[in-house]
Amino acid sequence: MFTIAVFPNVTKANIRAILDRVLAFFETKEVCVLIPAKEAALLGHEEHGVRNISQCSIDMALSIGGDGTLLNVCRRTYEQAVPVCGINFGTVGFLVDIELDEIETKLQKILDKEYRIEKRLMLSGYVVHAGKKSYKGSAVNDIVVTKGGLARMLRFDLSINDTCIANYKADGLIISTATGSTAYSLSAGGPIVNPLVKALVLTPICPHTFDIRSMVISENDSVRMRIKAGHPEIFVTFDGQKSYQIADEDEVIVRKAKHPARIVKFGDKDYYRTMKEKLLGIS
């Protein structure tokens, strides 16, 4: 039996109506639907609730929300290495591939295996504090080191593959995948990179110099930053959703994760057409 884990974004208004449509579609199919227990209880579907969904054997994960919801599901299912498909119930929906008016049609395509899986690079982030390295998490879009709202800017000693390439002051630094090049990195002046390009993008945030620009490097390169601030308001953030405070003189290491994200795409979607419609507003 096909087992699908559904992750609804419970902060979205009318999310239950969309979840009900999904469950109604699968009700007559040979499909086992699992929902994280907390979300299941909030939306009145306790019969599908599972407390430790990360320990279940599933064939696919389905997010209901926007791009942020899909990114969160990719991280939650990282160790399970399953494909993730998204229903767009957000604003932009650049990564999710099912619109509200095509839910039933696309869910049937999933059961008929009429889709492809795009493997997208994920990043792993580590912090070295007092000589001890600890793993902090993975990201699909980006890992960002930045200062707090009222703090002074940071000084970065930036190395790639153990070669120091820059020392500069800035509000922060974005290490982005090609997938994430259309997210925070783009807003900070970084380039748009096709997500199938095997690359990382390093984009400084408000650098206090004229000679620092975005860099496109190999996905196999290792990025290492020593942060000097003189204040405690330093943070490392994963996909803009999960954040840790770090200390002055800590080091942050970012490298290619062991597993890629596996994102479901359908034949009627084209990256450049989606970019034109979602980012440029041209139909």
Secondary structure, DSSP 8 states (H G I E B T S, - for coil): -EEEEEEE-TTSTTHHHHHHHHHHHHHTSSEEEEEEHHHHHHTT-GGGEETTGGGS--SEEEEEESHHHHHHHHHHTGGGT-EEEEEE-SSS-SS--B-GGGHHHHHHHHHTT--EEEEE--EEEEEEETTEEEEEEEESSEEEEEE-TTS--EEEEEEETTEEEEEEEESEEEEEESGGGGTHHHHTT-----TTS-EEEEEEES-SSSS---EEEETT--EEEEEE-SSS-EEEEETTTEEEEE-TT-EEEEEE-SS-EEEEE-TT--HHHHHHHHTS---
